[in-house]
Amino acid sequence: MDFRIGQGYDVHRLAEGRKLILGGVEIPYEKGLLGHSDADVLTHAVMDAILGALALGDIGQHFPDTDPAFEGADSVKLLKAVVRLVGQKGWKVHNLDATVAAERPKLAPYIGEMRVRLADAMKIPVERVSVKATTEEGLGITGKGDGITATAVCLLSLGE
Protein backbone atom coordinates (compact mmCIF):
# COMPACT_ATOMS: atom_id res chain seq x y z
CA MET A 1 0.00 0.00 0.00
CA ASP A 2 1.26 3.50 -0.85
CA PHE A 3 0.96 6.36 1.68
CA ARG A 4 1.28 10.15 1.66
CA ILE A 5 1.53 12.50 4.65
CA GLY A 6 0.16 16.04 4.66
CA GLN A 7 0.16 18.85 7.18
CA GLY A 8 -2.07 21.88 7.42
CA TYR A 9 -2.26 25.09 9.44
CA ASP A 10 -4.82 27.88 9.68
CA VAL A 11 -5.46 30.96 11.80
CA HIS A 12 -8.43 33.33 11.98
CA ARG A 13 -9.10 36.41 14.06
CA LEU A 14 -12.00 36.41 16.53
CA ALA A 15 -14.71 39.02 15.91
CA GLU A 16 -18.05 40.12 17.33
CA GLY A 17 -21.21 39.14 15.45
CA ARG A 18 -19.90 35.84 14.08
CA LYS A 19 -20.69 32.22 15.02
CA LEU A 20 -17.81 30.16 16.38
CA ILE A 21 -17.57 26.97 14.34
CA LEU A 22 -14.78 24.45 14.86
CA GLY A 23 -14.67 21.05 13.22
CA GLY A 24 -18.18 21.66 11.93
CA VAL A 25 -19.54 22.20 15.46
CA GLU A 26 -21.13 25.48 16.53
CA ILE A 27 -19.75 26.44 19.94
CA PRO A 28 -21.54 28.98 22.14
CA TYR A 29 -19.25 31.98 22.59
CA GLU A 30 -19.53 35.77 22.40
CA LYS A 31 -17.22 35.92 19.36
CA GLY A 32 -16.71 33.91 16.20
CA LEU A 33 -13.97 33.57 13.64
CA LEU A 34 -13.67 36.17 10.91
CA GLY A 35 -13.38 34.93 7.34
CA HIS A 36 -15.02 34.66 3.92
CA SER A 37 -16.51 31.23 4.68
CA ASP A 38 -17.60 30.09 8.15
CA ALA A 39 -13.87 30.49 9.06
CA ASP A 40 -13.68 27.04 10.66
CA VAL A 41 -9.90 26.97 11.31
CA LEU A 42 -9.89 23.31 12.28
CA THR A 43 -11.61 22.11 9.11
CA HIS A 44 -9.45 24.47 7.02
CA ALA A 45 -6.26 22.97 8.50
CA VAL A 46 -7.62 19.48 7.79
CA MET A 47 -8.36 20.36 4.15
CA ASP A 48 -4.90 21.86 3.68
CA ALA A 49 -3.31 18.72 5.15
CA ILE A 50 -5.24 16.48 2.74
CA LEU A 51 -4.50 18.67 -0.27
CA GLY A 52 -0.86 19.00 0.74
CA ALA A 53 -0.39 15.24 0.95
CA LEU A 54 -0.99 15.04 -2.81
CA ALA A 55 0.65 18.39 -3.66
CA LEU A 56 -2.71 19.77 -4.81
CA GLY A 57 -2.19 23.28 -3.46
CA ASP A 58 -4.27 24.73 -0.66
CA ILE A 59 -7.87 25.68 0.06
CA GLY A 60 -7.28 29.22 -1.21
CA GLN A 61 -6.64 27.80 -4.67
CA HIS A 62 -9.68 25.52 -4.61
CA PHE A 63 -12.11 27.83 -2.75
CA PRO A 64 -10.82 31.41 -3.23
CA ASP A 65 -12.07 34.15 -0.91
CA THR A 66 -12.60 36.30 -4.00
CA ASP A 67 -15.35 33.96 -5.21
CA PRO A 68 -18.81 34.96 -3.91
CA ALA A 69 -19.89 31.31 -4.18
CA PHE A 70 -17.86 30.55 -1.05
CA GLU A 71 -19.07 33.47 1.07
CA GLY A 72 -20.37 32.03 4.32
CA ALA A 73 -19.65 28.50 3.04
CA ASP A 74 -19.96 25.52 5.36
CA SER A 75 -16.36 24.27 5.64
CA VAL A 76 -17.46 20.68 6.27
CA LYS A 77 -19.12 20.70 2.83
CA LEU A 78 -15.85 22.00 1.38
CA LEU A 79 -13.99 19.19 3.19
CA LYS A 80 -16.30 16.66 1.56
CA ALA A 81 -15.41 18.17 -1.83
CA VAL A 82 -11.69 17.81 -1.03
CA VAL A 83 -12.22 14.17 -0.01
CA ARG A 84 -14.07 13.55 -3.31
CA LEU A 85 -11.18 15.14 -5.23
CA VAL A 86 -8.52 12.92 -3.64
CA GLY A 87 -10.87 9.93 -4.03
CA GLN A 88 -11.05 10.58 -7.77
CA LYS A 89 -7.26 10.24 -7.79
CA GLY A 90 -7.51 6.87 -6.04
CA TRP A 91 -6.58 8.08 -2.53
CA LYS A 92 -8.45 8.08 0.75
CA VAL A 93 -7.83 9.56 4.16
CA HIS A 94 -6.39 6.90 6.44
CA ASN A 95 -6.19 8.94 9.66
CA LEU A 96 -6.03 12.48 11.02
CA ASP A 97 -4.41 14.15 14.03
CA ALA A 98 -5.32 17.78 14.69
CA THR A 99 -4.78 20.40 17.39
CA VAL A 100 -6.77 23.59 18.03
CA ALA A 101 -5.14 26.38 20.04
CA ALA A 102 -7.61 28.70 21.77
CA GLU A 103 -7.37 30.56 25.03
CA ARG A 104 -11.17 30.63 25.32
CA PRO A 105 -13.69 29.07 25.18
CA LYS A 106 -12.85 25.70 26.67
CA LEU A 107 -13.19 23.17 23.85
CA ALA A 108 -13.05 19.84 25.70
CA PRO A 109 -16.88 19.42 25.80
CA TYR A 110 -17.03 19.67 21.99
CA ILE A 111 -14.10 17.48 20.93
CA GLY A 112 -16.14 14.28 20.58
CA GLU A 113 -18.67 15.93 18.28
CA MET A 114 -15.86 17.50 16.22
CA ARG A 115 -14.29 14.07 15.75
CA VAL A 116 -17.60 12.61 14.59
CA ARG A 117 -18.28 15.45 12.11
CA LEU A 118 -14.78 15.27 10.63
CA ALA A 119 -14.77 11.46 10.45
CA ASP A 120 -18.13 11.50 8.67
CA ALA A 121 -16.92 14.09 6.14
CA MET A 122 -13.74 12.10 5.46
CA LYS A 123 -15.60 8.75 5.35
CA ILE A 124 -13.37 7.11 7.96
CA PRO A 125 -14.04 5.58 11.40
CA VAL A 126 -14.04 8.09 14.25
CA GLU A 127 -11.31 6.00 15.90
CA ARG A 128 -8.94 7.29 13.20
CA VAL A 129 -9.63 10.95 13.99
CA SER A 130 -7.82 12.72 16.81
CA VAL A 131 -8.69 16.29 17.81
CA LYS A 132 -6.92 17.94 20.71
CA ALA A 133 -7.24 21.39 22.26
CA THR A 134 -4.62 23.51 23.95
CA THR A 135 -3.99 27.09 25.03
CA GLU A 136 -0.94 29.24 24.23
CA GLU A 137 -0.36 30.36 27.82
CA GLY A 138 -1.18 33.99 27.02
CA LEU A 139 1.30 34.25 24.14
CA GLY A 140 0.67 35.64 20.65
CA ILE A 141 -2.63 36.26 18.83
CA THR A 142 -4.13 33.08 20.23
CA GLY A 143 -2.90 33.54 23.77
CA LYS A 144 -4.21 37.09 23.92
CA GLY A 145 -7.66 35.80 22.88
CA ASP A 146 -7.63 37.61 19.54
CA GLY A 147 -7.73 34.50 17.36
CA ILE A 148 -7.70 30.72 17.11
CA THR A 149 -5.22 28.49 15.28
CA ALA A 150 -5.31 24.87 14.18
CA THR A 151 -2.80 22.37 12.85
CA ALA A 152 -3.50 19.01 11.24
CA VAL A 153 -1.51 16.04 10.01
CA CYS A 154 -3.08 13.32 7.89
CA LEU A 155 -2.08 10.08 6.28
CA LEU A 156 -3.56 9.20 2.91
CA SER A 157 -3.54 5.67 1.53
CA LEU A 158 -3.74 4.52 -2.07
CA GLY A 159 -6.21 1.75 -2.76
CA GLU A 160 -7.33 -0.66 -0.06
Salt bridges, closest charged atoms under 4 A:
ASP10 OD2 - HIS12 NE2 3.05
ASP10 OD2 - HIS44 ND1 2.98
GLU26 OE1 - LYS19 NZ 3.93
ASP97 OD1 - LYS132 NZ 2.36
GLU160 OE1 - LYS92 NZ 3.28
